[in-house]
């Protein structure tokens, strides 16, 4: 990628064209009970071009990065668009696009760690767990460090580049009692580089101690009573619900295909205290975990207000959906790899905080549950969801009670949102996972603690 000036190829553009060069690299380590089971580094990169012609797209890509292949890819994408247009006989007008210019790169504060240094850091953490908690059945550390670098230009004048790093360590502890094995997991890290995010070992150890304590309490716990119950959802779970159960329904391509959000624009879909936004790059002047300044179509990324004071106000758009639905584009088109076409994807999707403390929220519940962590879940275009809860406590007469074993919660998000009565003043962001919509994508989600009603199910 170094030294290649994409603007030299603008003369090859014949109509609306997007040209992108990209490289994704990552290192992955897995340590199980002190044994290094995975130690891999890989990278993939290449060039892609996409051309819009009267309502259809032509796309082409190659993993070979050279001056010659750039021209080949642009010509192939242009030819593909012409062929597909003749086959479909589409006659849509040109896309209305405005040039965007941005440059984003996270500077390193510390020198990059070697592979040995990263493994030594992970083995040090594993050794701490092994010595302090010898009664565990098993322990596992999984680490992924990732770097995504891309540059792109368009026929309508956009020029952008970005370099995005993130690193995470997943710590999983398993305890066995009376033949039953139970597991808890904690995730460390986020946006940034490995050597900067995992410098504070005492802070990591404190959270591992808390993780073990929750696990031991869960082992002694029971299952909740099923039914429609008052619950408080911790921010991490609230963020996942915002993304999975609500966010996908308001992506404009899903809206066009018939999601539940299609026919309720400007209608009440949540409690008055609920506002939900897909942020582009900043929240209250703070850089967010997935900063997007220009999307992969060359559009300026702007915040997309989805729900405002309980009313559904808008969707997330790319250029094509915005033009078709008569809206302004929001810059939500992104592709994960060089060979992926940009799709409408979330960036930093959040339910905004309220005015309550978590203590006030717990005190307000006479009989309910405090939901803290999930490890899996699913939702569909109707906003119906089901999640497995892996860390939770009873609430009795305004006080936290015994821990609970794994169980499920379910519901319809647009119904659940209407039951929200309290939101904490503190919110949290996380970006540890991937969104799997035809291709993986790095996203982040944010949420305060939420008091609402949910259907409590059976065992997870």
TAZITA-V853212 format. One line per field, one symbol per residue. phi: phi as a letter, one per 40 degrees, with the letter a starting at -180 (. if undefined). psi: psi as a letter, one per 20 degrees, with the letter a starting at -180 (. if undefined). burial: # if it has 9 or more other C-alpha atoms within 8 Angstrom, else .. A space follows every 50 residues. Layout:
BEGIN
phi->???
psi->???
burial->???
END
This chain:
BEGIN
phi->.cgcccccbccccbhcbbbbbabbbabbbbbbfgbcbaabbaaaaibabb bbafhbbbbaaaccbadccdccccccccccccccccccfcbcccccbbcb baabaccccbccccdccccccccccccdccccbccccaaabbbbbbbbba babbcchcaaaabbbaabbbbbbbbbafgbbbbbbbbbhichbdcccbcc cdccccccdcccccccccdccbcccchcbcbbbcdccccccdcccbdccb cdccccchcdccbbcgbcbaddccbbbcccabbfgccccbcbcbcccgcc cbcbccbbfgbcbabcbbcccccccgbccbgbcabcbdcbccbcbcbbca cccbbcccccccccbcaaabcbabbaiaabccgcbabccbaabcbbfgbc bccbccabbaibdccddcccbabccbbbbaacbbcbbgacacbbbbaccb babaccbccc
psi->hpioohiijhiipmaoqppppqppqqpppppolipoipnqpqqqraqqqp ppokiqqpqqrqioorhghghggghghgggggghghghkqlqrqqoqpqq pqpppoqphqqpqrgghghhgghggghggghhmiiqgrqppppppqpopq qqrrhjjqpqqqooqqpqppopppqppkippqqqqqpqacpaqghhhkhn ghhghghhghggghghhhhiaaqrpqaoqpqppqhghhhggggghgghij phhhghjkrhigjkpjrpirqhjpppqoqghqoljpprhnpohpriijqp pqpoogpolipohrrpqagghgghjkrpqiljpqqgrhjpqproqqenpq pqrcjqqhghgghiphobqophqqirrqraiijpqpqppiorqqppljqp bqrqrpaqqrapgigghiipiqpqipqqqqkhaqpmnhqqpprqqqqaqp paqqopbbq.
burial->.....#..##..#..##################..#..#.....###### ############..#...###.##########.##....#...#....## ##..........#....##..##.######.....#.############# ##########################.....######.##########.. ...##.##..##.######.#.##....###################### #####..#####.##..####.##########.....############# ###################.###.....###########..######### ####.##...###.##########..####################.#.# ..##############################.##...############ ########..
END
